[in-house]
Amino acid sequence: MAIIIDGKAVAEKIINELKQKVSSMETKPHLAVIQVGDNPASTIYVNLKKKRAEEIGIKSSVINLSEAVSEKELINKIKELNNDKNVTSILVQLPLPKHINANNIIKTILPEKDVDGFTNQNAGSLLNGMIPSAYPCTPKGVMRLLDEYNIKIEGKHAVIVGRSNIVGKPLAIMLLNRNATVTICHSKTNNLKEITKQADILVSAVGKKVIFNDMVKPNAVVIDVGIFKDNYNKTTGDVDFENVKEIASYITPVPKGVGPMTIASLMENTVDLYNENLK
Ligand code: NAP
Protein backbone atom coordinates (compact mmCIF):
# COMPACT_ATOMS: atom_id res chain seq x y z
CA MET A 1 0.00 0.00 0.00
CA ALA A 2 1.49 3.30 -1.13
CA ILE A 3 2.27 6.34 0.98
CA ILE A 4 -0.25 9.00 -0.03
CA ILE A 5 1.57 12.23 -0.88
CA ASP A 6 -0.22 15.07 0.89
CA GLY A 7 0.02 17.97 -1.54
CA LYS A 8 -2.40 20.04 0.50
CA ALA A 9 -0.19 19.87 3.60
CA VAL A 10 3.00 20.71 1.70
CA ALA A 11 1.21 23.60 -0.02
CA GLU A 12 -0.01 24.90 3.37
CA LYS A 13 3.57 24.84 4.66
CA ILE A 14 4.75 26.90 1.67
CA ILE A 15 1.88 29.38 2.07
CA ASN A 16 2.69 29.84 5.76
CA GLU A 17 6.36 30.48 4.98
CA LEU A 18 5.32 33.04 2.36
CA LYS A 19 2.99 34.80 4.83
CA GLN A 20 5.97 35.35 7.13
CA LYS A 21 8.16 36.64 4.30
CA VAL A 22 5.55 39.01 2.92
CA SER A 23 4.58 40.37 6.33
CA SER A 24 8.13 41.66 6.78
CA MET A 25 8.14 43.45 3.40
CA GLU A 26 7.68 47.22 3.34
CA THR A 27 5.92 47.19 -0.02
CA LYS A 28 4.11 44.14 -1.32
CA PRO A 29 4.30 42.06 -4.51
CA HIS A 30 1.41 42.68 -6.92
CA LEU A 31 0.03 39.87 -9.08
CA ALA A 32 -2.14 40.88 -12.05
CA VAL A 33 -4.30 38.12 -13.50
CA ILE A 34 -6.00 38.55 -16.87
CA GLN A 35 -9.06 36.44 -17.58
CA VAL A 36 -10.60 36.51 -21.04
CA GLY A 37 -14.26 35.43 -21.20
CA ASP A 38 -16.09 33.58 -18.44
CA ASN A 39 -15.10 29.92 -18.71
CA PRO A 40 -16.40 28.55 -15.36
CA ALA A 41 -13.26 26.48 -14.64
CA SER A 42 -11.05 29.52 -15.32
CA THR A 43 -13.20 31.64 -13.00
CA ILE A 44 -12.72 29.08 -10.21
CA TYR A 45 -8.94 29.03 -10.73
CA VAL A 46 -8.68 32.83 -10.93
CA ASN A 47 -10.71 33.31 -7.74
CA LEU A 48 -8.60 30.71 -5.95
CA LYS A 49 -5.40 32.48 -6.99
CA LYS A 50 -6.77 35.83 -5.82
CA LYS A 51 -7.89 34.36 -2.50
CA ARG A 52 -4.53 32.71 -1.86
CA ALA A 53 -2.63 35.88 -2.78
CA GLU A 54 -4.71 37.97 -0.39
CA GLU A 55 -4.26 35.44 2.40
CA ILE A 56 -0.48 35.83 2.06
CA GLY A 57 -0.60 39.63 1.83
CA ILE A 58 0.20 39.76 -1.89
CA LYS A 59 -1.76 42.44 -3.77
CA SER A 60 -3.80 41.01 -6.59
CA SER A 61 -5.92 42.43 -9.36
CA VAL A 62 -8.08 40.52 -11.76
CA ILE A 63 -8.63 42.07 -15.16
CA ASN A 64 -11.70 40.60 -16.84
CA LEU A 65 -11.83 41.04 -20.60
CA SER A 66 -14.69 40.09 -22.87
CA GLU A 67 -14.55 36.82 -24.85
CA ALA A 68 -14.65 39.02 -27.96
CA VAL A 69 -11.49 40.98 -27.11
CA SER A 70 -9.06 41.08 -30.04
CA GLU A 71 -5.51 39.73 -29.89
CA LYS A 72 -4.23 43.29 -30.39
CA GLU A 73 -6.30 44.64 -27.48
CA LEU A 74 -5.07 41.87 -25.21
CA ILE A 75 -1.46 42.51 -26.24
CA ASN A 76 -1.94 46.21 -25.48
CA LYS A 77 -3.30 45.39 -22.03
CA ILE A 78 -0.23 43.26 -21.30
CA LYS A 79 2.07 46.04 -22.50
CA GLU A 80 0.29 48.40 -20.13
CA LEU A 81 0.92 45.98 -17.23
CA ASN A 82 4.55 45.50 -18.35
CA ASN A 83 5.01 49.26 -18.00
CA ASP A 84 3.15 49.55 -14.71
CA LYS A 85 5.80 49.70 -11.98
CA ASN A 86 3.24 48.70 -9.35
CA VAL A 87 2.59 45.33 -11.04
CA THR A 88 5.35 42.81 -10.33
CA SER A 89 3.82 39.62 -11.80
CA ILE A 90 1.52 39.01 -14.76
CA LEU A 91 -0.52 35.87 -15.39
CA VAL A 92 -2.80 35.27 -18.35
CA GLN A 93 -5.32 32.56 -17.47
CA LEU A 94 -5.38 29.82 -20.12
CA PRO A 95 -7.08 28.59 -22.24
CA LEU A 96 -7.74 31.66 -24.39
CA PRO A 97 -10.55 31.89 -26.96
CA LYS A 98 -9.73 30.24 -30.31
CA HIS A 99 -9.30 33.53 -32.21
CA ILE A 100 -6.34 34.46 -29.99
CA ASN A 101 -2.92 32.87 -30.48
CA ALA A 102 -1.70 32.06 -26.96
CA ASN A 103 1.96 32.10 -28.05
CA ASN A 104 1.64 35.70 -29.27
CA ILE A 105 0.15 36.68 -25.93
CA ILE A 106 2.66 34.87 -23.74
CA LYS A 107 5.66 36.25 -25.60
CA THR A 108 4.43 39.80 -24.90
CA ILE A 109 4.82 39.36 -21.12
CA LEU A 110 8.07 40.79 -19.77
CA PRO A 111 10.18 37.75 -18.72
CA GLU A 112 10.85 39.35 -15.33
CA LYS A 113 7.08 39.58 -14.69
CA ASP A 114 6.36 36.13 -16.23
CA VAL A 115 5.10 34.38 -13.10
CA ASP A 116 4.18 31.18 -15.00
CA GLY A 117 7.62 30.86 -16.62
CA PHE A 118 6.01 30.37 -20.04
CA THR A 119 7.75 33.08 -22.09
CA ASN A 120 10.27 32.02 -24.73
CA GLN A 121 13.06 33.53 -22.65
CA ASN A 122 12.18 31.65 -19.47
CA ALA A 123 11.38 28.39 -21.29
CA GLY A 124 14.67 28.76 -23.20
CA SER A 125 16.62 29.35 -20.00
CA LEU A 126 15.18 26.18 -18.53
CA LEU A 127 16.09 24.22 -21.66
CA ASN A 128 19.64 25.60 -21.66
CA GLY A 129 20.22 24.68 -18.03
CA MET A 130 20.10 28.30 -16.85
CA ILE A 131 17.91 29.59 -14.01
CA PRO A 132 14.71 31.13 -15.42
CA SER A 133 12.99 34.10 -13.71
CA ALA A 134 10.27 31.61 -12.76
CA TYR A 135 9.78 27.87 -13.18
CA PRO A 136 6.38 26.75 -14.55
CA CYS A 137 4.15 26.29 -11.51
CA THR A 138 2.83 22.74 -11.93
CA PRO A 139 6.20 21.11 -12.74
CA LYS A 140 7.76 23.15 -9.93
CA GLY A 141 5.09 21.80 -7.57
CA VAL A 142 5.73 18.21 -8.69
CA MET A 143 9.49 18.58 -8.10
CA ARG A 144 8.83 20.04 -4.65
CA LEU A 145 6.61 17.10 -3.73
CA LEU A 146 9.29 14.61 -4.79
CA ASP A 147 11.85 16.51 -2.69
CA GLU A 148 9.56 16.87 0.34
CA TYR A 149 9.13 13.10 0.40
CA ASN A 150 12.88 12.52 -0.19
CA ILE A 151 12.20 10.61 -3.37
CA LYS A 152 15.43 10.00 -5.22
CA ILE A 153 15.45 11.38 -8.76
CA GLU A 154 19.01 10.88 -9.97
CA GLY A 155 19.43 7.76 -12.10
CA LYS A 156 15.70 6.93 -11.99
CA HIS A 157 13.62 6.34 -15.08
CA ALA A 158 10.90 9.02 -15.13
CA VAL A 159 8.09 8.47 -17.61
CA ILE A 160 5.81 11.45 -18.28
CA VAL A 161 2.52 10.94 -20.09
CA GLY A 162 1.53 14.25 -21.70
CA ARG A 163 3.73 16.74 -23.57
CA SER A 164 2.06 20.13 -23.09
CA ASN A 165 4.16 23.28 -22.87
CA ILE A 166 2.79 23.95 -19.39
CA VAL A 167 3.31 20.54 -17.74
CA GLY A 168 4.90 17.64 -19.65
CA LYS A 169 7.72 19.38 -21.52
CA PRO A 170 9.04 21.64 -18.72
CA LEU A 171 8.74 18.81 -16.19
CA ALA A 172 10.79 16.57 -18.49
CA ILE A 173 13.56 19.18 -18.57
CA MET A 174 13.42 19.70 -14.81
CA LEU A 175 13.72 15.96 -14.18
CA LEU A 176 16.51 15.69 -16.75
CA ASN A 177 18.36 18.56 -15.04
CA ARG A 178 18.18 16.47 -11.86
CA ASN A 179 19.74 13.49 -13.69
CA ALA A 180 16.68 11.33 -14.21
CA THR A 181 16.43 9.34 -17.42
CA VAL A 182 13.29 10.76 -18.99
CA THR A 183 10.76 9.36 -21.46
CA ILE A 184 7.85 11.50 -22.69
CA CYS A 185 4.69 9.82 -23.98
CA HIS A 186 1.67 11.32 -25.76
CA SER A 187 -1.43 10.41 -27.71
CA LYS A 188 0.58 8.95 -30.61
CA THR A 189 2.81 6.76 -28.41
CA ASN A 190 2.68 3.08 -29.35
CA ASN A 191 2.54 0.48 -26.57
CA LEU A 192 2.04 3.04 -23.79
CA LYS A 193 1.71 0.29 -21.19
CA GLU A 194 5.10 -1.22 -22.07
CA ILE A 195 6.72 2.15 -21.45
CA THR A 196 4.85 3.18 -18.29
CA LYS A 197 5.69 -0.22 -16.76
CA GLN A 198 9.38 0.73 -16.91
CA ALA A 199 8.88 3.89 -14.85
CA ASP A 200 10.42 4.36 -11.42
CA ILE A 201 8.64 7.72 -11.38
CA LEU A 202 5.44 7.88 -13.44
CA VAL A 203 3.77 11.25 -14.03
CA SER A 204 0.48 11.52 -15.86
CA ALA A 205 -0.70 14.87 -17.25
CA VAL A 206 -3.39 13.99 -19.76
CA GLY A 207 -6.89 14.88 -18.52
CA LYS A 208 -8.41 11.41 -19.04
CA LYS A 209 -8.34 8.16 -17.07
CA VAL A 210 -5.30 6.55 -18.72
CA ILE A 211 -3.22 4.92 -15.97
CA PHE A 212 -4.36 1.55 -14.59
CA ASN A 213 -2.60 -0.84 -12.24
CA ASP A 214 -1.36 -3.15 -15.00
CA MET A 215 0.60 -0.17 -16.39
CA VAL A 216 2.55 0.49 -13.20
CA LYS A 217 5.74 -1.17 -11.99
CA PRO A 218 5.54 -2.39 -8.38
CA ASN A 219 6.90 0.29 -5.99
CA ALA A 220 6.83 3.04 -8.60
CA VAL A 221 6.19 6.64 -7.52
CA VAL A 222 3.00 7.81 -9.23
CA ILE A 223 2.22 11.50 -9.66
CA ASP A 224 -1.20 12.39 -11.04
CA VAL A 225 -1.38 15.88 -12.56
CA GLY A 226 -4.71 15.36 -14.33
CA ILE A 227 -7.83 17.06 -13.02
CA PHE A 228 -11.23 16.63 -14.61
CA LYS A 229 -14.83 15.78 -13.74
CA ASP A 230 -15.94 12.15 -14.08
CA ASN A 231 -19.38 11.04 -15.30
CA TYR A 232 -20.80 11.76 -11.83
CA ASN A 233 -19.37 15.31 -11.86
CA LYS A 234 -16.79 14.31 -9.26
CA THR A 235 -13.26 15.72 -9.50
CA THR A 236 -10.82 12.99 -10.47
CA GLY A 237 -7.38 12.40 -11.99
CA ASP A 238 -5.73 10.34 -14.73
CA VAL A 239 -4.79 7.45 -12.42
CA ASP A 240 -7.03 4.63 -11.22
CA PHE A 241 -6.10 5.63 -7.68
CA GLU A 242 -7.82 2.86 -5.71
CA ASN A 243 -6.04 0.04 -7.57
CA VAL A 244 -2.73 1.75 -8.31
CA LYS A 245 -2.20 2.70 -4.66
CA GLU A 246 -2.00 -1.01 -3.85
CA ILE A 247 1.20 -1.44 -5.90
CA ALA A 248 2.88 2.00 -5.95
CA SER A 249 5.33 3.13 -3.26
CA TYR A 250 4.07 6.74 -3.28
CA ILE A 251 1.03 8.22 -4.97
CA THR A 252 -0.66 11.63 -5.21
CA PRO A 253 -4.43 11.79 -4.78
CA VAL A 254 -6.78 14.02 -6.81
CA PRO A 255 -7.85 16.38 -5.35
CA LYS A 256 -5.30 17.42 -2.66
CA GLY A 257 -2.25 16.27 -4.61
CA VAL A 258 -0.60 18.34 -7.30
CA GLY A 259 -3.40 20.94 -7.55
CA PRO A 260 -2.67 22.84 -4.30
CA MET A 261 1.05 22.74 -5.15
CA THR A 262 0.45 24.59 -8.41
CA ILE A 263 -1.12 27.51 -6.56
CA ALA A 264 1.56 27.46 -3.84
CA SER A 265 4.27 27.54 -6.55
CA LEU A 266 2.52 30.47 -8.20
CA MET A 267 2.57 32.39 -4.92
CA GLU A 268 6.22 31.50 -4.40
CA ASN A 269 7.05 32.73 -7.93
CA THR A 270 5.18 35.99 -7.25
CA VAL A 271 7.27 36.64 -4.15
CA ASP A 272 10.53 35.59 -5.86
CA LEU A 273 9.94 37.83 -8.91
CA TYR A 274 9.24 40.76 -6.61
CA ASN A 275 12.47 40.16 -4.67
CA GLU A 276 14.47 39.75 -7.89
CA ASN A 277 13.10 43.01 -9.28
CA LEU A 278 14.14 44.89 -6.13
CA LYS A 279 17.79 43.95 -6.75
P1 NAP B 1 -3.09 19.21 -22.74
O1 NAP B 1 -2.40 20.43 -23.23
O2 NAP B 1 -4.45 18.88 -23.22
O3 NAP B 1 -2.12 17.96 -22.98
C1 NAP B 1 -2.56 16.66 -22.77
C2 NAP B 1 -1.46 15.71 -23.20
O4 NAP B 1 -1.94 14.39 -23.04
C3 NAP B 1 -1.05 15.85 -24.67
O5 NAP B 1 0.34 15.80 -24.79
C4 NAP B 1 -1.71 14.64 -25.33
O6 NAP B 1 -1.00 14.14 -26.44
C5 NAP B 1 -1.67 13.63 -24.21
N1 NAP B 1 -2.69 12.60 -24.37
C6 NAP B 1 -4.00 12.75 -24.67
N2 NAP B 1 -4.61 11.55 -24.71
C7 NAP B 1 -3.67 10.63 -24.44
C8 NAP B 1 -3.67 9.22 -24.35
N3 NAP B 1 -4.80 8.51 -24.53
N4 NAP B 1 -2.53 8.60 -24.05
C9 NAP B 1 -1.38 9.29 -23.85
N5 NAP B 1 -1.30 10.63 -23.93
C10 NAP B 1 -2.44 11.29 -24.21
O7 NAP B 1 -3.21 19.23 -21.17
P2 NAP B 1 -2.40 19.98 -19.98
O8 NAP B 1 -2.71 21.40 -20.01
O9 NAP B 1 -0.99 19.53 -19.94
O10 NAP B 1 -3.17 19.32 -18.74
C11 NAP B 1 -3.24 17.92 -18.56
C12 NAP B 1 -4.11 17.61 -17.38
O11 NAP B 1 -3.53 18.17 -16.23
C13 NAP B 1 -5.52 18.19 -17.43
O12 NAP B 1 -6.41 17.34 -16.75
C14 NAP B 1 -5.39 19.49 -16.68
O13 NAP B 1 -6.62 19.91 -16.10
C15 NAP B 1 -4.43 19.06 -15.60
N6 NAP B 1 -3.67 20.15 -15.02
C16 NAP B 1 -3.59 20.15 -13.68
C17 NAP B 1 -2.85 21.09 -13.04
C18 NAP B 1 -2.74 21.03 -11.57
O14 NAP B 1 -2.48 22.02 -10.95
N7 NAP B 1 -2.92 19.84 -10.98
C19 NAP B 1 -2.17 22.07 -13.77
C20 NAP B 1 -2.24 22.03 -15.16
C21 NAP B 1 -2.99 21.04 -15.79
P3 NAP B 1 -0.79 14.98 -27.81
O15 NAP B 1 0.28 15.98 -27.49
O16 NAP B 1 -0.34 13.96 -28.79
O17 NAP B 1 -2.12 15.60 -28.13
Residues whose N, C-alpha, C, O or C-beta is under 5 A from the ligand:
A	BS01	NAP	T138 G162 R163 S164 V167 C185 H186 S187 K188 A205 V206 G207 V225 G226 I227 F228 V258 G259 T262
